[in-house]
Structures are given as structure tokens and as C-alpha cells.
Amino acid sequence: MDIKYIGMDVHKESISIAVMKGDGKLVMESIIETKASTILQFIQGVRGDLHVTFEEGTWAGWLYDLLKPHVTELIVCDPRKNALMKEGNKSDKVDARKLADLLRGGYLRSVYHGENGLRTLKELARSYLTISKDLTRVMNRVKALYRSWGICCGGQQVYAPRHRAEWLNKIGEAGGRRRAEFFYQQLDALRALHQAVRRDLLAESRKHGGTKLLRQIPSIGPIRAALLIALIQTPYRFRSKRQLWTYSGLAIDTRDSAQHRFVDGHLQRSKKPQQLRGLNQNHNHDMKAIFKSAATMASSREGAFYDFYQGLLTKGMEPAMARLTLARKIAAITLIVWKKGARFDAEQLKPQAA
């Protein structure tokens, strides 16, 4: 069957499309409306074995669900990895051609989309994370306002409704006091929303079998379990724990060069150690926050993880590095328990187990 590679440069009102054959010949270019019926009409009008790509963005989830049943292969690519897109002239048509050509050559890094049965949980998780961040911002604004008037406001009492009048009276200027009242109203509204979306998220997460498995792991509570299922969707995305570490920003970046040399005519590997460059930068920040917060909690409470953490400190490891190691261990155990449907066992804390 004739293979066609289709690159789509997607925008709010239009999509620029380039269709390329296996030998690199451009056979069709078109600009269509960003509308479901128009997109399907175009795809169904192209004959052959269709391989389609477009970049991750606002429209990616909707477009993936729309096109997946109608094409042979669909890749949502990571725009941060498309360095070749930045070379030369730039326009919608040029970008579509480059996407088709990169797809044909196999040079695209895909972004995971799938598991339609988790769509509701995924949207609720996004809502929870967004509102949580908004809530944190407003709480920071409240404290920043008091500090701007030279008022110390450590702890959580400054947010409590029953102490609110007392705190407002500390601001002598009427405009500043009124501003604080507006921030408190915003805080109360966000707290109500936060509780509502939290209830819906937990209720939806109970419909998925992975929740009970993940809840067995110490420091993985109901919210973390729900968020992990929504963000990961399926553990089979990751062949091993190292892929999960990279996705979660827990992998170590290394650099090495001039690894070999010739000595007396014989090839030898250099003994120069690899250079460590810290943790990988391209990752899911919410996943990193989940595992690091779980490690922070586990390192302060009695249990198997606490003993593991204390063992690292006893060996002379710095606390920050010990918490990172614990976060990597929790991620590895999460993958094992979820993939195998097994129960958590403290034996999994041994190096050979995870």
C-alpha cells in the first residue's frame, strides 16, 4: 500500500497540511479550517497508508482522539525536541513540510496520548493541580501584603477565618486593609473550589483498580494515587524504572567525551569519570513534585521508608541526596506494584529489588 506522511501545523482557525510520499516527494499541500468535519473529510480523501503528526499543544488531545481511528500511525511530537524546525525560513506551510519530512525520517520524539477511559480522571487531576497552584499563589499574596506593612505573619493563623478581623486591624491604612479583604474573599472562593474538585477527583479515582494498588505504598495517599494514575495513565508506558525516573525529573544527566584512546597501538577506554550535570531538565514537573513530596513525608514518619532514609544518612549521604534517593526508590516501587498487581513489601527496598 502507498505510504503517505502527513504533517499538520495546527492553529486556532486553520491547519496547514503537507502530504509526502515515502521517497520524500511532496504530493499535496492544503490549508483547512480547524473543524472536526473538515479535518475528517480531508483525511478520508487521502488514499494510502496514512502516518500523521502534529505538535503537542492546546488542540493536541482533541485532535488525537479525532484522528486516531482513521490513520495507521499518529504521533503527537514534542516541539521542544524539534530543533530542525528552527532552521531556515518559517511559515505555516514550511512547518507542515518539515513535520512530514521528520516523520518520514523517524526523527520525532512522541508525547504520550491514550487511555481514553481515563479522560475524566485526567481532566479532574488537571483541575485539582491548577486550583492548588492558584490557592498557593493567593496565600503567598496575603502574606506578602502583611510583610509589605512590616507585619510578621508566620504560620497558618493569618489565613484562619476566626482570626481574620484581628489580622485586618493590624493594617492601619484603609486601602491596604481593603486589599487584604479582597484577597481573603478570593482565598475563601478557591478553598471551596479546591474541596469540591478534591471530592470529585477521589470519587473518580475509586473507579480505577490501580488506586488500591498504589494506596498500599507508604506516603502514597488517596490524592497522590489519583494524580499518579491520571498523569501516568498506564505503567506499561515505561519499560523500566529508569524511563519513569526520566519522565519524573529524577534521572541523573551525565556527559562524557573522548572515551577511548590508543596506547601502544591498542585501543583503551579512558578512565576519566563521567561528568554529572544534575537532574534532567525536560520532565513532568507535577510528577516530580508528587514523588519528592512523598519522599519528604516518608523521611519524617516511622516506617519502612523512614528506616531506608536513616540508613542512607548513616552511610554518610547528605539529607538532600538521601531524599532524592528515597524519591527514586518510591517511583521504582510504584512501577513494580502497579505493573505486577503485587502487594507492597519492605523487601522491595533492597537495591536488587528496585
Number of C-alpha atoms within 10 A of each C-alpha: 7 9 16 25 26 28 30 24 23 25 14 10 9 14 22 22 27 28 25 23 19 13 10 14 10 17 10 13 15 13 15 14 15 17 13 12 10 11 17 13 10 12 15 12 9 13 11 15 14 21 20 26 23 28 23 20 13 11 14 17 14 10 17 18 13 14 17 14 10 13 14 14 14 20 21 21 22 16 16 11 13 16 8 12 18 10 8 8 8 11 11 18 18 16 23 26 26 22 29 29 25 19 23 22 12 9 14 21 17 17 14 14 15 14 12 10 10 18 14 14 24 24 13 22 26 18 17 23 17 12 19 16 12 17 20 12 12 16 18 11 16 20 19 15 18 20 13 10 13 11 14 12 16 9 8 9 12 20 17 11 12 10 11 15 12 11 19 18 11 13 18 10 10 11 10 15 18 13 13 21 16 12 17 20 11 15 21 15 12 18 15 11 17 19 13 12 18 20 15 14 25 19 13 17 26 14 11 15 12 21 23 16 19 27 19 17 19 18 22 23 14 17 18 19 24 26 25 24 22 22 16 17 21 17 20 11 11 15 10 13 20 16 14 23 24 19 20 25 22 25 19 14 14 12 9 10 9 8 12 12 12 10 9 7 7 8 10 12 12 12 8 11 9 12 11 11 10 11 16 16 15 12 17 13 12 16 22 20 14 19 28 22 17 21 27 17 16 24 23 12 13 9 14 15 24 19 15 20 22 15 13 18 16 10 8 9 15 12 14 11 12 20 24 18 19 25 26 25 24 25 25 20 22 25 22 20 20 21 15 10 14 12 15 19 12 14 11 16 19 10 8 7 12 17
